């Protein structure tokens, strides 16, 4: 399952930190950012993904995050 999110993450350092935190919750997932995209895309590919948990985690670090359909 692949989920795609729009974020406001700007810096590579921020994306690396967020990926690390997400991997703590979703350890067998492939997670990456496309910071070149205007929507600062976050992609999460894994067997069991919780959109609300991902959004909640990014929000807890002060970032906007919304699922794209």
Buried (B, 14 or more C-beta within 10 A) or exposed (E): EEBBBBBEBEEEEBBEEBBEBBBEEBEEBEBEBBBEEEEBBBBBBBEEBBEEEBBEBBEEEEBEBEEEE
